[in-house]
Amino acid sequence: MKIKLKIVFTTLFMLTASMAVNAIETYVGIGGTTGSGTYGATAAISNFTVSASTSYDSSSVPVKIGRILANNNRLEVSYQSISASSGGLSTETISGGNIDYKLFTKDTSLGKFTPYGLIGMGLYEWENTAQYFVGNDNLFGVSWNVGVGGVYGMNENIEIEVTAQYKQIFWQDIKVGSVTITSDNSGTELYLGLNYKL
């Protein structure tokens, strides 16, 4: 399924980028994230519901490719495998991709920090969940995210990038007999990385 997610996001990025005929530059990037969040689940049967939640810490090493548009804004696709750990749970792996649009407040320049706002969406897979949900080896979800960040131009090709964002992933419903379980992850991520303009 990881391969399918990559194919979907690569296709979406190529189609979107092809519409941005005025794009002036392509870049690639890699970095690291650290963050925290909450997993919440609600089980419902007839008119009775019960809810529970747990907090976790997260980290990942995203890789990305993006296009700098003529208006200086950026369209970007990324892939990350998130490790989420909690005192009450074993370390979990949540993998997926995002498409983000970054709206810059001004033109970027060397030796200066240029801020932006971002909005995006993603597709994710939570691996090996059969230990929690019988018959569901993996869960699949859709995310949305918003955030702020900025880039600092070190030279013509290399940038330092920082981002703080809020992300929420809505997982597919799970059926266990007559019980329906709905769940989501929500939390914040801090990103620090490098971009290289091709």
Order of alpha helices (4+ residues) and beta strands (2+ residues): alpha-beta-beta-beta-beta-beta-beta-beta-beta-beta-beta
